[in-house]
Amino acid sequence: MKRHFTFLMAAFALMVSMMMPLGMRGDNYVVQFNSTNTNNDGSQQITSLADIVASGDSYISSISNATKVYKGKSGYGVKLGSGSGSGSFTMNLSSTGQVYATSITFNSCYYGTDYSYLYVTINGDDDTEQYFQLTSSLSNHTYTFNAPTLINSIKVNGYGSNQRLYVESMTVNYSSSVSTVETPTFSLAEGTYTGAQNISISCATSGATIYYTTDGNTPTTSSSVYSSPITVTHTTTLKAFAVKSGMVNSSVASATYTIQSGGNQPTVSYNIDFENDLSSYSNWTFDNIGTSNTAITAHGGSKYGANINASGNGLTSCSITTNSAIAYPQSLTCYLSKCSNNTTSSTWYVKVRTANSSWTTVDTHSATSMSKGTWVEFTVDLSSYENVYVQISYSSSNAIRAIDDITLTAADPLSPVIAVSNVNDLAYDDLSPSISA
């Protein structure tokens, strides 16, 4: 009767196992750590795989960064730390040990009255760190994963001085057969398009949550959750991945959409002719710039700009900057000259920057050797930039240099020039999608 009952129980267990979804079937392996097999802890630091691991070494290819690791007293495994500092070591897993882990359980306790914490880091990524407050008796402390995760290294360590602890064993629980979430797909193939585009993201795995980014960064579970189509109004790299409990996260899908101006969209210009008070050029900010009509003849009209103060004295630097980002700048043209025959080295610069970034020099023009009163055209191609502030500036000498008839052209006004009180405080999200040319 007993033998018959045992057979029935074994058959029932087999049937239950066969009914379990593949993703739920689990397994584990155990790594046992070395001790002195005496009542005392070892006093000699150990660093090798053979010294640290008693059994289960086939799952570990090597030990690295072992610091203040000792054999603990019998039955307690290794001891981490000493009175002068914490101990740690990293287990680099072999191909056998690299599994899709669901949890890792450590049998551990603190040393003496140190009231220590055990810290665990996976795959060398500090963001994966979890820690456990230990007790005076060996007990299990479990590191859990949000989804089955392929592991290749495990680091264990204490924290601070007098944070000694024992680690007797480690049990890695994993999915022996695990499914991967399907990679998300985009409704629009990557490429070049005219005007704004709406893009949907989908995933063939039912119930999966999609996370995405539009700034080119790799998405994480802290990124935006997809819920409705995304409108792309300028060149954008869209990335997305999907997650579902009990499954391996999907690969990251990526596509770059280049948005060009429509053929029927106007080209707008922002001009400065210096004939009016500088405050009337509302799309620009002037720094150390004044107007004059005395030393040379203006390029057009009767006045030109120069690096001068209110008294007409030369300044070592000056700049003219758009008040906000230009969505699709095309070119900047201006005319340059000198108000004297001074040949001190000096330079004009055309620069661009995105919101909250540093200036990038696009092109330069020497103001050193040009002739007094002779106007030279300076044209810079800006068509490879998007959503940038544009600046023309001068530096290096207080010799008076002249500038006149500045024209900045821009296409497809999806994100226009708008007036703001402080250029440095403007964020990209402050831009408005309307413009008057």
SULTAKA-V506719 format. One record per pair of residues at least 12 apart in sequence whose C-alpha atoms are under 10 Angstrom apart, sorted by the first residue. I is the first residue (numbers start at 1). J is the second residue. If there is no record, write none. Layout:
I;J, I;J
This chain:
21;177, 21;178, 22;175, 22;176, 22;177, 22;178, 22;179, 23;148, 23;175, 23;176, 23;177, 23;178, 23;179, 23;180, 23;246, 23;247, 23;248, 24;174, 24;175, 24;176, 24;177, 24;178, 24;179, 24;246, 24;247, 25;174, 25;175, 25;176, 25;177, 25;178, 26;100, 26;101, 26;102, 26;173, 26;174, 26;175, 26;176, 26;177, 26;178, 27;101, 27;102, 27;172, 27;173, 27;174, 27;175, 27;176, 27;177, 28;97, 28;99, 28;101, 28;102, 28;103, 28;104, 28;171, 28;172, 28;173, 28;174, 28;175, 28;176, 29;56, 29;59, 29;96, 29;97, 29;104, 29;170, 29;171, 29;172, 29;173, 29;174, 30;55, 30;56, 30;57, 30;59, 30;104, 30;105, 30;106, 30;169, 30;170, 30;171, 30;172, 30;173, 31;53, 31;54, 31;55, 31;56, 31;57, 31;58, 31;59, 31;60, 31;106, 31;168, 31;169, 31;170, 31;171, 31;172, 32;52, 32;53, 32;54, 32;55, 32;56, 32;57, 32;76, 32;77, 32;78, 32;107, 32;167, 32;168, 32;169, 32;170, 32;171, 33;49, 33;50, 33;51, 33;52, 33;53, 33;54, 33;55, 33;56, 33;57, 33;71, 33;72, 33;75, 33;76, 33;77, 33;78, 33;79, 33;166, 33;167, 33;168, 33;169, 33;170, 34;49, 34;50, 34;51, 34;52, 34;53, 34;54, 34;55, 34;70, 34;71, 34;72, 34;73, 34;74, 34;75, 34;76, 34;77, 34;78, 34;79, 34;167, 34;168, 34;169, 35;51, 35;52, 35;53, 35;54, 35;70, 35;71, 35;72, 35;73, 35;74, 35;75, 35;76, 35;77, 35;78, 35;79, 35;166, 35;167, 35;168, 36;70, 36;71, 36;72, 36;73, 36;74, 36;75, 36;76, 36;77, 36;78, 37;71, 37;72, 37;73, 37;74, 37;75, 37;76, 37;77, 38;72, 38;73, 38;74, 38;75, 39;72, 39;73, 39;74, 39;75, 40;71, 40;72, 40;73, 40;74, 41;70, 41;71, 41;72, 41;73, 41;74, 41;76, 41;77, 41;78, 41;79, 42;69, 42;70, 42;71, 42;72, 42;73, 42;78, 42;79, 43;68, 43;69, 43;70, 43;71, 43;72, 43;82, 44;68, 44;69, 44;70, 44;71, 45;66, 45;67, 45;68, 45;69, 45;70, 45;71, 45;79, 45;80, 45;81, 46;66, 46;67, 46;68, 46;69, 46;70, 46;71, 46;78, 47;62, 47;63, 47;64, 47;65, 47;66, 47;67, 47;68, 47;69, 47;70, 47;89, 48;62, 48;63, 48;64, 48;66, 49;61, 49;62, 49;63, 49;64, 49;66, 49;91, 49;92, 50;62, 50;63, 51;63, 51;69, 51;70, 51;71, 51;78, 52;66, 52;69, 52;70, 52;71, 52;77, 52;78, 52;79, 52;89, 53;71, 53;77, 53;78, 53;91, 53;168, 53;169, 54;77, 54;78, 54;169, 55;169, 56;97, 56;169, 56;170, 56;171, 57;91, 57;93, 57;94, 57;97, 58;93, 58;94, 58;95, 58;96, 58;97, 59;91, 59;92, 59;93, 59;94, 59;95, 59;96, 59;97, 59;98, 59;99, 60;91, 60;92, 60;93, 60;94, 60;95, 60;96, 60;97, 60;98, 60;152, 60;153, 60;154, 61;91, 61;92, 61;93, 61;94, 61;95, 61;96, 61;97, 61;153, 62;90, 62;91, 62;92, 62;93, 62;94, 62;153, 63;89, 63;90, 63;91, 63;92, 63;93, 63;153, 63;154, 63;155, 64;88, 64;89, 64;90, 64;91, 64;92, 64;153, 64;155, 65;87, 65;88, 65;89, 65;90, 65;91, 65;155, 66;80, 66;87, 66;88, 66;89, 66;90, 66;91, 66;155, 66;156, 66;157, 67;80, 67;81, 67;85, 67;86, 67;87, 67;88, 67;89, 67;90, 67;157, 68;80, 68;81, 68;82, 68;84, 68;85, 68;86, 68;87, 68;88, 68;89, 68;157, 68;164, 69;81, 69;82, 69;86, 69;87, 69;88, 69;89, 69;157, 69;164, 69;166, 70;82, 70;87, 70;166, 71;166, 71;167, 72;111, 72;165, 72;166, 72;167, 72;168, 73;166, 74;168, 75;138, 75;166, 75;167, 75;168, 75;169, 76;107, 76;108, 76;109, 76;111, 76;137, 76;138, 76;165, 76;166, 76;167, 76;168, 76;169, 77;107, 77;108, 77;165, 77;166, 77;167, 77;168, 77;169, 78;108, 78;165, 78;166, 78;167, 78;168, 78;169, 79;108, 79;109, 79;110, 79;111, 79;164, 79;165, 79;166, 79;167, 79;168, 80;110, 80;111, 80;118, 80;156, 80;157, 80;158, 80;159, 80;163, 80;164, 80;165, 80;166, 80;167, 81;111, 81;157, 81;158, 81;159, 81;160, 81;161, 81;162, 81;163, 81;164, 81;165, 81;166, 82;111, 82;160, 82;161, 82;162, 82;163, 82;164, 82;165, 83;114, 83;160, 83;161, 83;162, 83;163, 83;164, 84;160, 84;161, 84;162, 84;163, 84;164, 85;158, 85;159, 85;160, 85;161, 85;162, 85;163, 85;164, 86;116, 86;157, 86;158, 86;159, 86;160, 86;161, 86;162, 86;163, 86;164, 86;165, 87;156, 87;157, 87;158, 87;159, 87;160, 87;161, 87;163, 87;164, 87;165, 88;118, 88;119, 88;120, 88;155, 88;156, 88;157, 88;158, 88;159, 89;154, 89;155, 89;156, 89;157, 89;158, 90;120, 90;121, 90;122, 90;123, 90;124, 90;153, 90;154, 90;155, 90;156, 90;157, 91;122, 91;123, 91;152, 91;153, 91;154, 91;155, 91;156, 92;123, 92;124, 92;151, 92;152, 92;153, 92;154, 92;155, 93;123, 93;151, 93;152, 93;153, 93;154, 94;152, 94;153, 95;152, 97;150, 97;151, 97;152, 97;153, 97;172, 98;149, 98;150, 98;151, 98;152, 98;153, 98;174, 99;148, 99;149, 99;150, 99;151, 99;152, 99;172, 99;173, 99;174, 99;175, 99;176, 100;145, 100;147, 100;148, 100;149, 100;150, 100;151, 100;152, 100;172, 100;173, 100;174, 100;175, 100;176, 100;177, 100;178, 100;247, 100;248, 101;144, 101;145, 101;147, 101;148, 101;149, 101;150, 101;151, 101;172, 101;173, 101;174, 101;175, 101;176, 102;143, 102;144, 102;145, 102;146, 102;147, 102;148, 102;149, 102;150, 102;151, 102;172, 102;173, 102;174, 102;175, 102;246, 103;142, 103;143, 103;144, 103;145, 103;146, 103;147, 103;148, 103;149, 103;171, 103;172, 103;173, 103;174, 103;175, 104;120, 104;140, 104;141, 104;142, 104;143, 104;144, 104;145, 104;154, 104;170, 104;171, 104;172, 104;173, 104;174, 105;139, 105;140, 105;141, 105;142, 105;143, 105;144, 105;169, 105;170, 105;171, 105;172, 105;173, 106;118, 106;120, 106;132, 106;138, 106;139, 106;140, 106;141, 106;142, 106;143, 106;156, 106;166, 106;167, 106;168, 106;169, 106;170, 106;171, 106;172, 107;134, 107;137, 107;138, 107;139, 107;140, 107;141, 107;142, 107;166, 107;167, 107;168, 107;169, 107;170, 107;171, 108;132, 108;133, 108;134, 108;135, 108;136, 108;137, 108;138, 108;139, 108;140, 108;141, 108;165, 108;166, 108;167, 108;168, 108;169, 108;170, 109;132, 109;133, 109;134, 109;135, 109;136, 109;137, 109;138, 109;139, 109;140, 109;141, 109;164, 109;165, 109;166, 109;167, 109;168, 110;133, 110;134, 110;135, 110;136, 110;137, 110;138, 110;158, 110;163, 110;164, 110;165, 110;166, 110;167, 111;134, 111;135, 111;136, 111;137, 111;162, 111;163, 111;164, 111;165, 111;166, 112;135, 112;136, 112;162, 112;163, 112;164, 112;165, 113;135, 113;136, 113;162, 113;163, 113;164, 113;165, 114;134, 114;135, 114;136, 114;161, 114;162, 114;163, 114;164, 114;165, 115;133, 115;134, 115;135, 115;136, 115;162, 115;163, 115;164, 115;165, 116;132, 116;133, 116;134, 116;135, 116;136, 116;158, 116;159, 116;160, 116;161, 116;162, 116;163, 116;164, 116;165, 116;166, 117;131, 117;132, 117;133, 117;134, 117;135, 117;157, 117;158, 117;159, 117;160, 117;163, 117;164, 117;165, 118;130, 118;131, 118;132, 118;133, 118;134, 118;141, 118;156, 118;157, 118;158, 118;159, 118;163, 118;164, 118;165, 118;166, 118;167, 119;131, 119;132, 119;133, 119;143, 119;155, 119;156, 119;157, 119;158, 119;159, 120;132, 120;142, 120;143, 120;154, 120;155, 120;156, 120;157, 120;158, 121;143, 121;153, 121;154, 121;155, 121;156, 121;157, 122;143, 122;149, 122;150, 122;151, 122;152, 122;153, 122;154, 122;155, 122;156, 123;149, 123;150, 123;151, 123;152, 123;153, 123;154, 123;155, 124;151, 124;152, 124;153, 124;154, 124;155, 125;153, 125;154, 125;155, 128;143, 128;145, 129;143, 129;155, 129;156, 130;142, 130;143, 130;144, 131;143, 131;156, 131;157, 131;158, 131;159, 132;158, 134;165, 134;166, 135;165, 136;165, 136;166, 137;166, 138;166, 138;167, 138;168, 139;167, 139;168, 140;168, 140;169, 140;170, 140;171, 141;170, 142;170, 142;171, 142;172, 143;172, 144;173, 145;246, 146;243, 146;244, 146;245, 146;246, 146;247, 146;248, 146;249, 147;243, 147;244, 147;245, 147;246, 147;247, 147;248, 147;249, 148;173, 148;174, 148;175, 148;178, 148;179, 148;180, 148;245, 148;246, 148;247, 148;248, 148;249, 149;174, 149;175, 149;247, 149;248, 149;249, 150;174, 150;248, 151;174, 175;246, 175;247, 178;246, 178;247, 178;248, 179;246, 179;247, 179;248, 179;249, 179;250, 180;205, 180;242, 180;243, 180;244, 180;246, 180;247, 180;248, 180;249, 180;250, 180;251, 181;203, 181;204, 181;205, 181;206, 181;207, 181;208, 181;209, 181;241, 181;242, 181;243, 181;244, 181;245, 181;246, 181;247, 181;248, 181;249, 181;250, 181;251, 182;202, 182;203, 182;204, 182;205, 182;206, 182;208, 182;241, 182;242, 182;243, 182;248, 182;249, 182;250, 182;251, 182;252, 183;202, 183;203, 183;204, 183;205, 183;210, 183;240, 183;241, 183;242, 183;243, 183;249, 183;250, 183;251, 183;252, 183;253, 184;201, 184;202, 184;203, 184;204, 184;205, 184;208, 184;209, 184;210, 184;211, 184;212, 184;239, 184;240, 184;241, 184;242, 184;250, 184;251, 184;252, 184;253, 184;254, 185;200, 185;201, 185;202, 185;203, 185;204, 185;239, 185;240, 185;241, 185;252, 185;253, 185;254, 185;255, 186;199, 186;200, 186;201, 186;202, 186;203, 186;229, 186;238, 186;239, 186;240, 186;253, 186;254, 186;255, 187;199, 187;200, 187;201, 187;202, 187;229, 188;200, 188;201, 188;255, 188;257, 189;255, 189;256, 189;257, 190;236, 190;237, 190;238, 190;254, 190;255, 190;256, 190;257, 190;258, 191;235, 191;255, 191;256, 191;257, 191;258, 191;259, 192;235, 192;256, 192;257, 192;258, 192;259, 192;260, 193;234, 193;235, 193;257, 193;258, 193;259, 193;260, 193;261, 193;262, 194;233, 194;234, 194;258, 194;259, 194;260, 194;261, 194;262, 194;263, 194;412, 195;232, 195;233, 195;234, 195;258, 195;259, 195;260, 195;261, 195;262, 195;263, 195;265, 195;412, 195;414, 196;231, 196;232, 196;233, 196;234, 196;235, 196;258, 196;259, 196;260, 196;261, 196;262, 196;414, 197;229, 197;230, 197;231, 197;232, 197;233, 197;234, 197;257, 197;259, 198;228, 198;229, 198;230, 198;231, 198;232, 198;233, 199;228, 199;229, 199;230, 199;231, 199;232, 199;238, 200;226, 200;227, 200;228, 200;229, 200;230, 200;231, 201;226, 201;227, 201;228, 201;229, 201;230, 201;239, 201;240, 201;241, 201;253, 202;226, 202;227, 202;240, 202;241, 202;242, 203;241, 203;242, 203;243, 203;250, 204;242, 205;242, 205;243, 205;244, 205;250, 206;244, 207;242, 207;243, 207;244, 207;245, 208;241, 208;242, 208;243, 208;244, 208;245, 208;247, 208;249, 208;250, 209;221, 209;225, 209;226, 209;227, 209;241, 209;242, 209;243, 209;244, 209;245, 209;249, 210;223, 210;224, 210;225, 210;226, 210;227, 210;240, 210;241, 210;242, 210;243, 210;244, 210;250, 211;223, 211;224, 211;225, 211;226, 211;227, 211;239, 211;240, 211;241, 211;242, 211;243, 211;252, 212;224, 212;225, 212;226, 212;238, 212;239, 212;240, 212;241, 212;242, 212;252, 212;253, 212;254, 213;225, 213;226, 213;236, 213;237, 213;238, 213;239, 213;240, 213;241, 213;254, 214;230, 214;232, 214;235, 214;236, 214;237, 214;238, 214;239, 214;240, 214;254, 214;255, 214;256, 215;236, 215;237, 215;238, 215;239, 216;236, 216;237, 216;238, 216;239, 216;254, 216;255, 216;256, 217;237, 217;238, 217;239, 217;240, 218;238, 218;239, 218;240, 218;241, 218;252, 218;253, 218;254, 219;238, 219;239, 219;240, 219;241, 219;242, 219;252, 219;253, 220;240, 220;241, 220;242, 220;243, 220;252, 221;241, 221;242, 221;243, 223;240, 224;240, 225;240, 225;242, 226;240, 226;242, 232;257, 232;258, 232;259, 233;257, 233;258, 233;259, 233;260, 233;327, 233;414, 233;415, 233;433, 234;257, 234;258, 234;259, 234;260, 234;261, 234;327, 234;328, 234;386, 234;387, 234;414, 234;415, 235;256, 235;257, 235;258, 235;259, 235;260, 235;386, 235;387, 236;255, 236;256, 236;257, 236;258, 236;259, 237;254, 237;255, 237;256, 237;257, 237;258, 238;253, 238;254, 238;255, 238;256, 238;257, 239;252, 239;253, 239;254, 239;255, 239;256, 240;252, 240;253, 240;254, 240;255, 241;253, 241;254, 259;328, 260;328, 260;411, 260;412, 261;328, 261;410, 261;411, 261;412, 261;413, 261;414, 262;411, 262;412, 262;413, 263;411, 263;412, 264;412, 265;411, 265;412, 265;413, 265;414, 266;410, 266;411, 266;412, 266;413, 266;437, 267;328, 267;329, 267;330, 267;409, 267;410, 267;411, 267;412, 267;413, 267;437, 268;329, 268;330, 268;407, 268;408, 268;409, 268;410, 268;411, 268;412, 268;413, 268;416, 268;435, 268;436, 268;437, 269;329, 269;330, 269;331, 269;332, 269;406, 269;407, 269;408, 269;409, 269;410, 269;411, 269;437, 270;282, 270;283, 270;284, 270;322, 270;332, 270;406, 270;407, 270;408, 270;409, 270;410, 270;417, 270;437, 271;283, 271;284, 271;332, 271;333, 271;334, 271;405, 271;406, 271;407, 271;408, 271;409, 272;284, 272;304, 272;305, 272;320, 272;334, 272;403, 272;404, 272;405, 272;406, 272;407, 272;408, 273;298, 273;299, 273;300, 273;301, 273;302, 273;303, 273;304, 273;305, 273;334, 273;403, 273;404, 273;405, 273;406, 273;407, 274;290, 274;291, 274;292, 274;298, 274;300, 274;301, 274;302, 274;303, 274;304, 274;305, 274;306, 274;403, 274;404, 274;405, 274;406, 275;291, 275;292, 275;293, 275;298, 275;300, 275;301, 275;302, 275;303, 275;304, 275;305, 275;404, 275;405, 276;291, 276;303, 277;290, 277;291, 278;290, 278;291, 278;305, 282;322, 282;323, 282;417, 282;418, 282;419, 282;420, 283;321, 283;322, 283;323, 283;324, 283;417, 283;418, 283;419, 283;420, 284;320, 284;321, 284;322, 284;323, 284;324, 284;390, 284;391, 284;417, 284;418, 284;419, 285;319, 285;320, 285;321, 285;322, 285;323, 285;324, 285;391, 285;419, 285;421, 285;422, 285;423, 286;318, 286;319, 286;320, 286;321, 286;322, 286;323, 286;391, 286;393, 287;307, 287;309, 287;317, 287;318, 287;319, 287;320, 287;321, 287;393, 288;306, 288;307, 288;308, 288;309, 288;310, 288;314, 288;315, 288;316, 288;317, 288;318, 288;319, 288;320, 288;393, 288;394, 289;305, 289;306, 289;307, 289;308, 289;309, 289;310, 289;314, 289;315, 289;317, 289;318, 289;319, 289;320, 289;393, 289;402, 289;403, 290;304, 290;305, 290;306, 290;307, 290;308, 290;309, 290;310, 290;311, 290;312, 290;313, 290;314, 290;318, 290;402, 291;303, 291;304, 291;305, 291;306, 291;307, 291;308, 291;309, 291;310, 291;312, 291;402, 291;403, 291;404, 292;304, 292;305, 292;306, 292;307, 292;308, 292;312, 292;402, 293;305, 293;306, 294;339, 295;338, 295;339, 295;340, 295;372, 295;373, 295;400, 295;402, 296;337, 296;338, 296;339, 296;340, 296;372, 296;373, 296;374, 296;375, 296;402, 297;339, 297;373, 297;374, 297;375, 298;335, 298;337, 298;373, 298;374, 298;375, 298;402, 298;403, 298;404, 298;405, 299;334, 299;335, 299;336, 299;337, 299;373, 299;374, 299;375, 299;376, 299;402, 299;403, 299;404, 299;405, 300;335, 300;404, 300;405, 301;404, 301;405, 303;403, 303;404, 303;405, 304;335, 304;336, 304;337, 304;402, 304;403, 304;404, 304;405, 305;336, 305;401, 305;402, 305;403, 305;404, 305;405, 305;406, 306;318, 306;336, 306;337, 306;338, 306;339, 306;394, 306;399, 306;400, 306;401, 306;402, 306;403, 306;404, 307;319, 307;393, 307;394, 307;395, 307;397, 307;398, 307;399, 307;400, 307;401, 307;402, 307;403, 308;398, 308;399, 308;400, 308;401, 308;402, 312;400, 313;398, 313;399, 313;400, 314;397, 314;398, 314;399, 314;400, 314;401, 315;394, 315;395, 315;396, 315;397, 315;398, 315;399, 315;400, 315;401, 316;346, 316;394, 316;395, 316;396, 316;397, 316;398, 316;399, 316;400, 317;346, 317;347, 317;348, 317;393, 317;394, 317;395, 317;396, 317;397, 317;398, 317;399, 318;348, 318;392, 318;393, 318;394, 318;395, 318;396, 318;398, 319;348, 319;349, 319;350, 319;391, 319;392, 319;393, 319;394, 319;395, 320;350, 320;390, 320;391, 320;392, 320;393, 320;394, 320;406, 321;350, 321;351, 321;352, 321;389, 321;390, 321;391, 321;392, 321;393, 321;423, 322;352, 322;388, 322;389, 322;390, 322;391, 322;392, 322;408, 322;417, 322;418, 322;419, 322;423, 323;389, 323;390, 323;391, 323;417, 323;418, 323;419, 323;420, 323;421, 323;422, 323;423, 323;424, 323;426, 324;354, 324;355, 324;387, 324;388, 324;389, 324;390, 324;415, 324;416, 324;417, 324;418, 324;419, 324;420, 324;421, 324;422, 324;423, 324;424, 324;426, 324;427, 324;428, 324;430, 324;431, 325;352, 325;353, 325;354, 325;355, 325;386, 325;387, 325;388, 325;389, 325;390, 325;415, 325;416, 325;417, 325;418, 325;423, 325;426, 325;427, 325;428, 325;431, 326;352, 326;354, 326;385, 326;386, 326;387, 326;388, 326;389, 326;390, 326;408, 326;409, 326;410, 326;411, 326;413, 326;414, 326;415, 326;416, 326;417, 326;418, 326;431, 327;385, 327;386, 327;387, 327;388, 327;389, 327;410, 327;411, 327;412, 327;413, 327;414, 327;415, 327;416, 327;417, 327;431, 327;433, 328;382, 328;383, 328;384, 328;385, 328;386, 328;387, 328;388, 328;409, 328;410, 328;411, 328;412, 328;413, 328;414, 328;415, 328;416, 329;381, 329;382, 329;383, 329;384, 329;385, 329;386, 329;387, 329;388, 329;389, 329;390, 329;408, 329;409, 329;410, 329;411, 329;412, 329;413, 330;380, 330;381, 330;382, 330;383, 330;384, 330;385, 330;386, 330;408, 330;409, 330;410, 330;411, 331;379, 331;380, 331;381, 331;382, 331;383, 331;384, 331;407, 331;408, 331;409, 331;410, 331;411, 332;350, 332;378, 332;379, 332;380, 332;381, 332;382, 332;383, 332;390, 332;391, 332;392, 332;406, 332;407, 332;408, 332;409, 332;410, 333;377, 333;378, 333;379, 333;380, 333;381, 333;404, 333;405, 333;406, 333;407, 333;408, 333;409, 334;375, 334;376, 334;377, 334;378, 334;379, 334;380, 334;392, 334;403, 334;404, 334;405, 334;406, 334;407, 334;408, 335;374, 335;375, 335;376, 335;377, 335;378, 335;379, 335;402, 335;403, 335;404, 335;405, 335;406, 335;407, 336;348, 336;365, 336;366, 336;367, 336;370, 336;373, 336;374, 336;375, 336;376, 336;377, 336;378, 336;401, 336;402, 336;403, 336;404, 336;405, 336;406, 337;367, 337;368, 337;369, 337;370, 337;371, 337;372, 337;373, 337;374, 337;375, 337;376, 337;377, 337;400, 337;401, 337;402, 337;403, 337;404, 338;367, 338;368, 338;369, 338;370, 338;371, 338;372, 338;373, 338;374, 338;375, 338;376, 338;399, 338;400, 338;401, 338;402, 338;403, 339;371, 339;372, 339;373, 339;374, 339;399, 339;400, 339;401, 339;402, 340;370, 340;371, 340;372, 340;373, 340;399, 340;400, 340;401, 340;402, 341;368, 341;369, 341;370, 341;371, 341;372, 341;373, 341;399, 341;400, 342;367, 342;368, 342;369, 342;370, 342;371, 342;372, 342;397, 342;398, 342;399, 342;400, 342;401, 343;367, 343;368, 343;369, 343;370, 343;371, 343;397, 343;399, 344;367, 344;368, 344;369, 344;396, 344;397, 344;398, 344;399, 345;366, 345;367, 345;368, 345;369, 345;395, 345;396, 345;397, 345;399, 346;365, 346;366, 346;367, 346;368, 346;369, 346;394, 346;395, 346;396, 346;397, 346;398, 346;399, 346;401, 347;364, 347;365, 347;366, 347;367, 347;368, 347;393, 347;394, 347;395, 347;396, 347;397, 347;401, 348;363, 348;364, 348;365, 348;366, 348;367, 348;368, 348;378, 348;392, 348;393, 348;394, 348;395, 348;396, 348;401, 348;403, 349;361, 349;362, 349;363, 349;364, 349;365, 349;366, 349;391, 349;392, 349;393, 349;394, 349;395, 350;362, 350;363, 350;364, 350;365, 350;378, 350;379, 350;380, 350;382, 350;390, 350;391, 350;392, 350;393, 350;394, 351;363, 351;364, 351;380, 351;382, 351;388, 351;389, 351;390, 351;391, 351;392, 351;393, 352;382, 352;385, 352;386, 352;387, 352;388, 352;389, 352;390, 352;391, 352;392, 353;385, 353;386, 353;387, 353;388, 353;389, 353;390, 353;391, 354;385, 354;386, 354;387, 354;388, 354;389, 354;390, 354;427, 354;428, 355;387, 355;388, 355;389, 355;423, 355;424, 355;425, 355;426, 355;427, 355;428, 355;429, 355;430, 356;423, 356;424, 356;425, 356;426, 356;427, 356;428, 357;388, 357;424, 359;388, 359;389, 359;390, 359;391, 360;390, 360;391, 361;391, 361;392, 362;380, 362;381, 362;382, 362;390, 362;391, 363;378, 363;379, 363;380, 363;381, 363;382, 363;392, 364;378, 364;380, 364;392, 364;393, 364;394, 365;377, 365;378, 365;379, 365;394, 366;394, 367;394, 367;395, 367;396, 367;397, 367;399, 367;400, 367;401, 367;402, 368;397, 368;399, 368;401, 372;401, 372;402, 373;401, 373;402, 375;402, 375;403, 375;404, 376;403, 377;403, 377;404, 377;405, 378;406, 379;406, 379;407, 379;408, 380;408, 382;408, 382;409, 382;410, 383;409, 383;410, 383;411, 386;415, 387;414, 387;415, 387;416, 387;417, 387;428, 387;431, 388;428, 389;417, 389;423, 390;408, 392;406, 410;437, 412;435, 413;433, 413;434, 413;435, 413;436, 413;437, 414;431, 414;432, 414;433, 414;434, 414;435, 415;428, 415;431, 415;432, 415;433, 415;434, 415;435, 416;431, 416;432, 416;433, 416;434, 416;435, 416;436, 416;437, 417;431, 417;432, 417;433, 417;434, 417;435, 417;436, 417;437, 418;430, 418;431, 418;432, 418;433, 418;434, 418;435, 418;436
